[in-house]
Amino acid sequence: MLEMAVIYLAAAIVAVPIAKRLGLGSVLGYLLAGILIGPYILALVGDQTDVMHFAEFGVVLMLFLVGLELQPSRLWKLKKTIIGLGGLQVILTTLLVWAVAYYVFALVWQTALALGLMMAMSSTAIVLQTLTEKGWIKQEAGQNAFSVLLFQDIAVIPILALLPLLALTEPDPQSQGHTSLIAHLAVYQQVLIATGAIVGIIAAGKYIASPLFRYIAQTRLRELFTVFALFLVMVIALLMQKIGLSPALGTFLAGVVLAESEFRHELEADIEPFKGLLLGLFFITVGASIDFPLFIAKFWLVIGLVTSLILIKACVLYALAFGFSMQKKQQVLFTLALAQGGEFIFVLLSLTASLSILSPEHTKLATLVVAISMLFAPLLLIGYEKWLEKSSRHAPSFDKPEHIEATKHVIIAGYGRFGQIIGRLLSAQGYHLSILDHSPSQIELLRRFGNKVFYGDAARQDLLEAAGAKDAKLLVIAIDEGDKILEIARICKKHYPHLKLVARAIDRRHAYELMHLGVVHFKRETFDSALNLGIEALQLLGNDPIAAERAGQLFAKHDDDSLAQLAQLWGDDKSYGIAVKKRLEDLKIVLMNDKAEQDKLNLCHGEQQKDESSCLE
């Protein structure tokens, strides 16, 4: 055992740095290390089944850490992509693979369906590791890829329940005993137990784990804290495994529950080294498990199947990325990131073999196809990175600082629909503008109509200064990227405190962030138009135009007051939620009282025959 550990570590030490130096990434380095020490090249290690089961714990730890990064409120925001994008990906990929297996390869429908369900899975380990390593996980494609992977982990539950129904022979209880302790129960009983386990994990994380972490932290024994963290993850993984669910899903939920704990950062720091080590071991075992004799014997068939799998998944993913309106480059990244088989397929293949859904030959072939597709996964993302670099080299470079015309009046950052309205108004009043925009297509369009706009990123201090930031009176931040707006505001507050800022706020939360930076002059991009339309709606419902305008003004004033008050509570979900409800109740009372007062005055004006003093009582 010690000898094997030395071999694995030595292979990683040699292969991974070389792969990184060649720009291949650490994941591909681990896979190549596994191929090198595997039974078909240097033959330093043998069968990888037992080692792979141990190494899969790295995937479990990774999902736990991902859960720690996601607070429940943030996870709730992803519900559309988790259910919609993830659900459609699994369903469409399953149907296409089933159709190919059934009509092209003439497999029985049960085998074809099982293959479809399994091949719909993607590699959580490779995708998340590579996207994080390259800094793409926070991008639109990275977040959507994570949502799809999360749905796939959830989908494992019904897939495990469905596979026994596809068995071509009577399943052998002994061969399934390791799969689930509740496999012999009725389906509805399995669902109830699984649901109870998930609810129990959430409750235990909130009401038991957090107090225990506080108690252990008081001992000031760092190693005990680490031991308990690993114990917690292992217990949850074991529980989920025993009832036939995905261990990664269980630990992910535990991580989400603990995301609001004060020990979140310490848990991340303690578990991260174990996750990295076990994930590396997992990738090595995948590489070492590639059956080269079978690959050589059926070379063209294997290459054709791997290519078909990647193309089928890529077509589905690209169509979904387009349908969900991702940006073009994000569509490509999303497609290439998930167009491979996943590690959980190995577990499902062992179950389908025991149920005789797949023959031993089909199982070996499917295992080889999935392993090679996982080997190609980092290469696809490397290809995307090269394409990204090439396309960025062809993109027009920003105007040089010396070419940008400075102003002593107003700088406008972003000259789209929002910025143009402000710019035309200020220009018509005689103010000199220096306009920066970072969209090449927008620049080209504006210059075609005679507008003098400079191509530059206002978040670059040198370009901002070239536009006249030291002498200008006002900066209008009108771009449509929330994070970029905040970045520009920070630069100005730090380097040009005299410069007055007028900013575009994307939404209410973005307005809070601007207020925390000290930006007091901003407008939410849809608020005024929505309010004006609301006033028009009141008039269409029969309200007096003056009364409708007054109601709109009161609403706007109350909302401005609420914005200032709620900004101080933003981040404290409980207090913020209570304050929001209170402000909504206050708004109703204000509008109702004002309407009653106006009705009373109108009634008095209409009763000319009564004494005027009685109207004022």
C-alpha positions in Angstrom: 0.0 0.0 0.0 2.8 2.4 0.9 4.6 1.5 -2.3 1.5 2.3 -4.4 1.1 5.6 -2.6 4.7 6.5 -3.5 4.1 5.6 -7.2 0.9 7.8 -7.4 2.6 10.8 -5.8 5.8 10.4 -7.9 3.7 10.2 -11.1 1.8 13.4 -10.1 5.0 15.3 -9.2 6.5 14.5 -12.6 3.6 14.7 -15.0 1.5 17.7 -13.6 4.3 20.4 -13.6 5.2 19.3 -17.2 1.6 19.5 -18.3 1.2 22.9 -16.7 4.4 24.2 -18.3 3.1 23.0 -21.7 -0.2 24.8 -21.1 -2.3 21.6 -20.8 -3.6 22.2 -17.2 -3.3 20.1 -14.1 -6.3 17.8 -14.9 -4.8 16.6 -18.1 -1.5 16.2 -16.3 -3.1 13.8 -13.7 -4.8 11.9 -16.5 -1.5 11.5 -18.4 0.2 10.4 -15.2 -2.4 7.7 -14.8 -1.9 6.5 -18.3 1.9 6.4 -17.8 1.8 4.2 -14.6 -1.2 2.2 -15.7 -1.1 -1.6 -16.5 -0.6 -1.1 -20.2 2.5 1.2 -20.3 4.8 1.0 -17.3 2.5 -1.5 -15.4 3.3 0.0 -12.0 -0.3 -0.3 -10.8 -3.0 -2.8 -11.5 -6.8 -2.8 -11.3 -8.0 0.7 -10.3 -11.5 -0.2 -9.1 -10.9 0.0 -5.4 -8.6 3.0 -5.6 -11.2 4.8 -7.8 -13.9 4.3 -5.2 -11.7 5.8 -2.6 -10.6 8.7 -4.9 -14.3 9.5 -5.7 -14.4 11.0 -2.2 -12.5 13.9 -3.7 -15.6 14.7 -5.8 -17.6 14.6 -2.6 -15.3 17.1 -0.9 -15.4 19.3 -3.9 -19.2 19.5 -3.9 -19.1 20.3 -0.2 -16.8 23.2 -0.8 -18.9 24.4 -3.7 -21.9 24.3 -1.4 -20.0 26.5 1.2 -19.7 29.1 -1.5 -23.5 29.2 -2.2 -25.8 30.7 0.3 -29.4 29.4 0.1 -30.6 32.8 -1.3 -28.0 32.6 -4.1 -28.9 28.9 -4.8 -32.6 29.9 -5.1 -31.6 32.4 -7.8 -30.2 29.5 -9.9 -33.5 27.6 -9.8 -34.3 28.5 -13.4 -31.1 27.3 -14.8 -30.9 24.2 -12.5 -34.4 23.0 -13.4 -34.8 24.4 -16.9 -31.3 24.2 -18.4 -30.3 21.1 -16.4 -33.6 19.3 -16.9 -33.6 19.9 -20.7 -30.0 18.8 -21.1 -30.6 15.5 -19.4 -33.9 14.8 -21.2 -32.7 15.8 -24.7 -29.3 14.0 -24.4 -31.0 10.9 -23.1 -33.4 10.8 -26.1 -30.7 11.4 -28.7 -28.4 8.8 -27.3 -31.3 6.3 -27.0 -32.3 7.0 -30.6 -28.7 6.4 -31.9 -28.3 3.2 -29.8 -31.7 1.8 -30.7 -31.9 2.7 -34.4 -28.2 2.7 -35.5 -26.7 0.0 -33.3 -30.0 -2.1 -33.0 -29.7 -2.4 -29.2 -32.8 -3.4 -27.3 -34.7 -0.4 -26.0 -33.9 -1.1 -22.3 -30.2 -1.1 -23.0 -30.4 2.0 -25.3 -32.4 3.9 -22.6 -29.9 3.0 -19.9 -27.0 4.2 -22.1 -28.9 7.4 -22.8 -29.5 8.1 -19.1 -25.9 7.4 -18.2 -24.3 9.3 -21.1 -26.3 12.4 -20.2 -24.1 12.8 -17.2 -21.0 15.1 -17.4 -17.8 15.1 -15.3 -18.3 17.3 -12.2 -14.7 16.8 -11.2 -13.1 17.8 -14.5 -15.5 20.7 -15.3 -15.4 22.4 -12.0 -11.7 21.9 -11.5 -10.8 23.2 -14.9 -13.2 26.1 -14.9 -12.0 27.2 -11.4 -8.3 26.8 -12.5 -8.8 29.0 -15.5 -11.0 31.6 -13.7 -14.1 30.9 -15.8 -16.3 29.5 -13.0 -17.8 32.9 -12.2 -18.7 33.7 -15.8 -22.1 33.1 -17.2 -21.1 29.8 -18.8 -19.4 28.6 -15.6 -22.5 29.3 -13.5 -24.8 27.6 -16.0 -22.5 24.6 -16.3 -22.6 24.3 -12.5 -26.4 24.4 -12.5 -26.5 21.6 -15.1 -24.0 19.5 -13.1 -26.1 20.0 -9.9 -29.2 18.9 -11.7 -27.4 15.8 -13.0 -26.4 14.9 -9.4 -30.1 15.3 -8.4 -31.2 13.2 -11.5 -29.0 10.3 -10.2 -31.8 9.6 -7.6 -34.6 8.8 -10.1 -32.0 7.1 -12.5 -31.0 4.7 -9.7 -34.7 3.9 -9.1 -35.4 3.4 -12.8 -32.5 1.1 -13.7 -33.8 -2.0 -11.9 -37.1 -1.6 -13.9 -35.0 -2.0 -17.1 -33.4 -5.2 -16.0 -33.4 -7.9 -18.8 -33.1 -10.7 -16.2 -34.2 -11.1 -12.6 -31.7 -9.0 -10.6 -29.4 -10.9 -8.2 -30.0 -9.5 -4.7 -26.4 -10.3 -3.7 -25.0 -8.3 -6.6 -27.0 -5.3 -5.5 -26.6 -5.4 -1.8 -23.8 -2.9 -1.9 -25.9 -0.4 -3.9 -28.6 0.5 -1.4 -30.0 -0.8 1.9 -33.5 0.3 0.8 -33.5 -1.2 -2.7 -35.9 -4.0 -1.7 -38.5 -1.5 -0.6 -41.4 -0.1 -2.7 -40.6 2.9 -4.8 -42.7 5.3 -2.7 -41.0 4.1 0.4 -37.6 4.7 -1.1 -38.7 8.2 -2.1 -40.0 8.9 1.4 -36.7 7.7 3.0 -34.6 9.7 0.5 -36.6 12.8 1.2 -36.4 12.3 4.9 -32.6 11.9 4.6 -32.2 15.1 2.7 -34.4 17.0 5.1 -32.5 15.5 8.0 -29.1 16.6 6.5 -30.4 20.2 6.1 -31.8 20.3 9.7 -28.7 18.7 11.2 -26.5 21.1 9.4 -28.4 24.1 10.8 -29.2 23.0 14.3 -26.6 20.4 15.2 -23.4 20.9 13.1 -23.1 24.7 13.8 -23.3 24.5 17.6 -20.8 21.5 17.5 -18.4 23.6 15.4 -18.7 26.4 18.0 -18.0 24.0 20.8 -15.0 22.4 19.1 -13.6 25.9 18.2 -13.6 26.8 21.9 -11.0 23.9 22.4 -8.6 25.9 20.2 -7.4 22.6 18.7 -7.1 23.2 15.0 -6.6 19.6 14.1 -9.8 18.6 16.0 -11.8 21.1 13.9 -10.4 19.6 10.7 -11.1 16.0 12.0 -14.8 16.9 12.8 -15.2 18.6 9.4 -13.9 15.5 7.6 -16.1 13.3 9.8 -19.2 15.3 9.0 -18.6 15.0 5.3 -17.8 11.3 5.5 -20.9 10.5 7.6 -23.2 12.3 5.1 -21.5 10.6 2.1 -21.9 7.2 3.8 -25.6 7.9 4.7 -26.4 8.9 1.1 -24.5 5.9 -0.3 -26.3 3.5 1.9 -29.7 4.7 0.7 -28.6 4.7 -2.9 -28.3 8.4 -3.4 -25.4 10.6 -4.7 -23.0 11.2 -1.8 -21.9 14.4 -3.6 -25.5 15.7 -3.6 -25.8 15.2 0.2 -22.5 16.9 1.0 -23.4 19.7 -1.3 -26.6 20.4 0.6 -24.7 20.3 3.9 -22.3 22.8 2.4 -25.1 25.1 1.4 -26.6 24.9 4.9 -23.2 25.8 6.5 -22.6 28.6 4.0 -24.1 31.0 6.5 -22.0 29.7 9.3 -19.2 31.9 10.8 -16.9 28.9 10.3 -17.3 28.8 6.5 -13.9 30.2 5.7 -12.1 28.0 8.2 -13.9 24.9 6.8 -12.8 25.8 3.3 -9.2 26.3 4.3 -9.1 23.0 6.2 -10.7 20.8 3.6 -9.2 22.3 0.4 -5.9 20.3 0.7 -7.7 17.0 1.1 -10.0 17.8 -1.9 -7.0 18.7 -4.1 -5.1 15.5 -3.2 -8.1 13.2 -3.7 -9.2 14.8 -6.9 -5.7 14.4 -8.3 -5.8 10.7 -7.3 -9.2 10.3 -9.0 -7.9 11.7 -12.3 -4.9 9.4 -12.1 -7.2 6.4 -11.6 -9.3 7.4 -14.6 -6.2 7.6 -16.8 -4.9 4.3 -15.5 -8.2 2.6 -16.1 -8.1 3.2 -19.9 -8.1 -0.3 -21.5 -5.5 0.2 -24.3 -5.7 -3.4 -25.7 -9.5 -2.9 -26.3 -8.8 0.6 -27.6 -6.3 -0.8 -30.2 -8.5 -3.8 -31.1 -11.5 -1.6 -31.8 -9.8 1.7 -32.6 -12.1 3.1 -35.2 -15.3 2.0 -33.4 -14.1 3.6 -30.2 -13.0 6.8 -31.9 -16.4 7.0 -33.7 -18.3 6.4 -30.4 -16.3 9.0 -28.5 -16.8 11.5 -31.4 -20.5 10.7 -31.6 -20.9 11.2 -27.8 -19.2 14.5 -27.8 -21.0 15.8 -30.9 -24.5 14.7 -29.6 -23.9 16.4 -26.2 -22.3 19.5 -27.9 -25.4 19.9 -30.2 -27.8 19.7 -27.3 -25.7 22.0 -25.1 -25.2 24.6 -27.9 -28.9 24.7 -28.7 -29.8 25.2 -25.0 -27.1 27.9 -24.6 -28.6 29.7 -27.6 -32.1 29.2 -26.4 -31.2 30.6 -22.9 -29.7 33.7 -24.6 -26.1 33.3 -23.5 -23.4 35.5 -25.1 -21.7 33.9 -28.1 -18.4 33.1 -26.4 -20.2 31.9 -23.3 -22.2 29.5 -25.6 -19.0 28.0 -26.8 -17.5 27.6 -23.4 -20.7 26.1 -21.9 -20.9 23.6 -24.8 -17.2 22.5 -24.6 -17.2 22.3 -20.8 -20.0 19.7 -20.6 -19.5 17.7 -23.8 -18.0 14.6 -22.1 -19.0 11.6 -20.0 -19.0 11.8 -16.2 -17.4 9.9 -13.3 -20.8 8.7 -12.0 -21.2 6.7 -15.2 -18.7 4.2 -13.8 -21.0 3.6 -10.8 -24.1 3.3 -13.0 -22.2 0.9 -15.4 -21.4 -1.5 -12.5 -25.1 -1.5 -11.6 -26.3 -2.1 -15.2 -23.8 -5.0 -15.5 -25.3 -6.6 -12.4 -28.8 -6.1 -13.7 -27.8 -7.6 -17.1 -29.0 -4.4 -18.9 -25.6 -4.2 -20.6 -23.5 -7.2 -21.6 -19.9 -7.5 -20.3 -18.6 -6.4 -23.8 -20.9 -3.4 -23.9 -19.9 -2.4 -20.3 -16.1 -2.5 -21.2 -16.7 -0.5 -24.4 -18.9 2.1 -22.6 -16.3 2.4 -19.8 -13.5 3.0 -22.4 -15.6 5.5 -24.4 -16.4 7.5 -21.2 -12.8 7.5 -20.0 -11.5 8.7 -23.3 -14.1 11.4 -23.5 -13.0 12.6 -20.1 -9.4 12.6 -21.4 -10.5 14.9 -24.3 -12.5 17.2 -22.0 -9.5 19.4 -20.9 -8.2 19.4 -24.5 -11.5 20.9 -25.6 -11.2 23.7 -23.1 -7.6 24.3 -24.0 -8.8 24.6 -27.6 -11.4 27.2 -26.4 -8.7 29.1 -24.6 -6.5 29.3 -27.7 -9.5 30.4 -29.8 -10.3 33.1 -27.2 -6.7 34.4 -27.3 -6.8 34.4 -31.1 -10.1 36.3 -31.3 -9.0 38.8 -28.7 -5.8 39.5 -30.8 -8.0 40.4 -33.7 -10.3 42.6 -31.7 -9.5 46.3 -32.2 -7.3 47.8 -29.5 -8.4 50.7 -27.3 -7.6 54.2 -28.4 -4.3 55.4 -27.0 -4.5 57.9 -24.2 -2.9 60.6 -26.3 -5.7 60.2 -28.9 -8.5 60.7 -26.5 -9.9 64.2 -26.3 -10.0 65.6 -22.7 -12.9 67.6 -21.3 -13.3 70.1 -18.4 -17.0 69.5 -18.3 -18.5 65.9 -18.5 -17.1 62.4 -19.1 -19.6 59.8 -20.2 -18.6 56.1 -19.7 -20.9 54.0 -21.9 -22.8 55.4 -24.8 -25.6 52.9 -25.4 -29.3 53.8 -25.1 -29.0 55.0 -21.5 -25.9 57.1 -22.0 -27.1 58.6 -25.3 -30.2 60.2 -23.7 -28.0 61.9 -21.0 -25.4 62.8 -23.6 -27.8 64.5 -26.0 -29.4 66.5 -23.1 -26.1 67.7 -21.8 -24.7 68.4 -25.2 -27.8 70.4 -26.2 -27.2 72.6 -23.1 -23.7 73.5 -24.3 -21.6 71.1 -22.2 -18.5 69.6 -23.8 -18.4 65.8 -23.6 -15.6 63.2 -23.6 -17.3 59.9 -24.4 -15.8 56.4 -23.7 -17.3 53.1 -24.8 -15.8 49.6 -24.8 -18.0 48.0 -27.4 -16.4 47.9 -30.9 -19.7 47.4 -32.7 -21.3 50.3 -30.8 -18.3 52.5 -31.6 -18.6 51.7 -35.3 -22.3 52.5 -35.3 -22.0 55.7 -33.4 -19.1 57.0 -35.6 -21.1 56.2 -38.7 -23.7 58.7 -37.5 -21.1 61.4 -36.8 -20.7 60.9 -33.1 -17.3 61.5 -31.6 -16.8 58.5 -29.3 -13.5 57.0 -28.1 -12.9 53.2 -27.8 -11.7 52.6 -24.2 -12.5 51.0 -20.9 -13.4 53.6 -18.3 -12.2 51.2 -15.6 -8.6 51.9 -16.8 -7.3 54.8 -14.9 -5.0 56.0 -17.7 -7.8 56.2 -20.2 -10.1 57.9 -17.6 -7.4 60.4 -16.9 -6.8 61.0 -20.6 -10.5 61.9 -20.9 -10.0 64.7 -18.4 -10.9 63.1 -15.0 -8.5 65.5 -13.1 -10.2 68.6 -14.4 -13.8 67.5 -15.3 -16.7 68.4 -13.2 -18.9 65.3 -13.7 -18.6 61.6 -14.7 -21.7 59.8 -16.0 -21.3 56.0 -15.6 -23.9 54.6 -18.0 -22.5 51.2 -19.0 -24.6 48.1 -18.6 -22.3 45.9 -16.5 -23.0 46.2 -12.8 -19.5 45.1 -11.6 -17.8 47.4 -14.1 -19.9 50.3 -12.8 -18.8 49.6 -9.2 -15.2 49.3 -10.3 -15.2 52.7 -12.1 -16.9 54.3 -9.0 -14.2 52.9 -6.7 -11.4 54.2 -8.9 -13.0 57.7 -9.0 -13.6 57.8 -5.3 -10.0 56.9 -4.6 -8.1 59.0 -7.3 -10.6 61.7 -8.2 -12.6 62.6 -5.1 -13.5 66.0 -6.5 -15.3 64.4 -9.5 -19.1 64.3 -9.1 -20.5 60.9 -10.1 -23.9 60.1 -11.7 -24.3 56.4 -12.1 -26.7 53.9 -13.8 -28.0 51.4 -11.2 -28.9 48.0 -12.7 -31.4 47.1 -9.9 -32.1 47.7 -6.3 -29.3 45.6 -4.9 -26.9 47.3 -7.3 -28.1 50.7 -5.9 -27.3 49.5 -2.4 -23.7 48.7 -3.5 -23.4 52.2 -5.1 -24.6 53.8 -1.9 -22.1 51.8 0.2 -19.4 53.3 -2.1 -20.7 56.8 -1.4 -22.4 57.3 -4.8 -25.6 59.3 -4.0 -26.6 60.3 -7.5 -27.9 57.3 -9.4 -31.0 56.1 -11.2 -32.2 52.5 -11.5 -32.5 51.9 -15.2 -36.1 50.7 -15.2 -37.6 52.5 -12.2 -38.7 55.8 -13.8 -40.2 54.2 -16.9 -42.0 51.6 -14.8 -43.4 54.4 -12.5 -44.6 56.5 -15.4 -46.3 53.5 -16.9 -47.9 52.8 -13.5 -49.3 56.4 -13.4 -50.7 55.9 -16.9 -52.2 52.6 -15.8 -54.0 54.4 -12.9 -55.5 56.9 -15.4 -56.7 54.1 -17.7 -58.4 52.6 -14.6 -60.5 55.8 -14.2 -58.4 57.7 -11.7 -58.1 61.5 -12.1 -54.8 62.4 -13.9 -53.7 64.8 -11.1 -54.5 62.2 -8.5 -52.6 59.6 -10.4 -49.5 61.9 -10.8 -49.7 62.7 -7.0 -49.8 58.9 -6.2 -46.8 58.4 -8.4 -44.8 61.2 -6.7 -45.7 59.8 -3.2 -44.6 56.4 -4.3 -41.3 57.7 -5.7 -40.6 59.7 -2.5 -41.4 56.8 -0.2 -39.2 54.5 -2.4 -36.3 56.9 -2.1 -36.7 57.0 1.6 -36.9 53.2 1.8 -33.8 52.8 -0.4 -31.8 54.9 2.1 -33.1 53.0 5.1 -32.9 49.5 3.7 -29.3 50.1 2.3 -28.1 50.0 5.9 -29.7 46.6 6.5 -28.7 45.0 3.2 -26.7 41.8 3.8 -28.6 41.0 7.0 -31.4 38.8 5.4 -33.6 38.6 8.5 -33.6 42.2 9.4 -33.8 43.3 5.8 -36.8 41.1 5.2 -38.6 42.4 8.2 -37.8 46.0 7.2 -39.1 45.5 3.6 -42.4 44.2 4.9 -42.7 47.2 7.2 -42.0 49.7 4.4 -44.6 48.0 2.2 -47.2 48.3 4.9 -46.2 52.0 5.4 -46.5 52.7 1.7 -50.1 51.3 1.6 -51.0 53.5 4.6 -49.5 56.6 3.1 -51.3 56.1 -0.2 -54.6 55.2 1.4 -54.5 58.2 3.8 -53.6 60.6 0.9 -56.4 59.2 -1.2 -58.9 59.6 1.6 -57.7 63.2 2.2 -58.0 64.1 -1.5 -61.5 62.5 -1.7 -62.5 64.6 1.2 -61.3 67.8 -0.4 -62.9 67.0 -3.7 -66.2 66.3 -2.0 -66.0 69.7 -0.2 -65.2 71.5 -3.5 -68.2 69.8 -5.1 -70.7 70.9 -2.4 -70.9 74.6 -3.1 -74.0 75.1 -1.1 -72.4 74.2 2.2 -70.4 76.5 4.4 -66.7 76.5 3.5 -65.6 76.1 7.1 -67.5 72.7 7.4 -65.3 71.4 4.6 -62.2 71.9 6.7 -63.5 70.1 9.8 
